[in-house]
Amino acid sequence: MIEQLKALELESLDKLKAIDSLSDLDQWRVEVLGRKGSLALLLRGMGQLPAADRPAVGARANEVKNTLEAAYALAENGIKQQAIGQRLHQDQVDVTLPGRRPGSGRLHLSTQSLQEIGRIFATMGFQVWESPEVELDLFNFELLNIPPYHPARDMQDTFYTTNSDILLRTHTSPGQIRVMRRYAPEPIRVILPGKCYRFEQVTTRSDIQFYQVEGLAVGRHITLADLKGTIANFAIQMFGPGREVRFRYSYFPFTEPSVEADVDCIICGGKGCRLCKYSGWLEIMGAGMVHPTVLRNGGYDPDIYSGFAFGMGPGRISMLQHAIDDIRYILTSDLRFLEQF
Ligand code: PHE
């Protein structure tokens, strides 16, 4: 029986060596060490041994059992370690590979042009001031000399709130009144950038939401020549040296006289092309001398003070600068478009 135990031990250890998975290992345990395993089976024969031999066989059987159990535990540990090693190997990082660059963000085209416009006017001493997007009818229209029957006040053109005295500003000009009331009678030189809203048909050239940059200078002895010089300087800084500016007579209720400023076409230089609709000129802003009524509404005596104001659409200016043919690209967040700037 001692011989048989020896043979069982060697055979079982041999089998164990070939095992490399936990499921095979478990099967081995059942077959060898289980209640109906080969060791148990062999020991059932102990009963037929002479009583004198039994202690020695019993002791030997225990040794074999311990050896096999220890071998089992060792094998189990080995297989588990191997599995971990394999996972580590699969997950390993090659630190010599070149890194992946994180995509870097950029400023939106609208922000870029607002900053550029701000920078240019700063060179001429203009400060940036902000005023509310939700406005009173009083500031958006009435104090700007826009009478109750003026078509701009129509429900078709303006977004009103449920309170008909409160609306989304249709232009940045109400900021003129707010700045003047804040600083009168001090001299003023500010620009007022911000969003405006108009309840209008959306087209390639106009959206219901857009940016404007208002400009306002108030003080003693300010003349139309100051307005012209300021705008000519802006055009050169914005569009490049050699740009020519032209002023056309226009009408706004809050300026007198009123003008519209054009630059010679940046594509054709004035010869005529699609961008300028064969006129040679591109319109860049409305402007004028602040109307005496508006000065008075802002707290300045028009007999002593005068001023100029202008209002431009930076969206339009970006379109001219980059030859963009549809203003809607600017506010829809299509990265294929935005990443070009
Ligand atoms: N507020 C005018 C507009 O929206 C532009 C403008 C501003 C004209 C200031 C003259 C002076 O069209």
Residues whose N, C-alpha, C, O or C-beta is under 5 A from the ligand:
A	BS01	LIG	T170 H171 S173 F252 T255 G286 A287 G288 A309 F310 G311
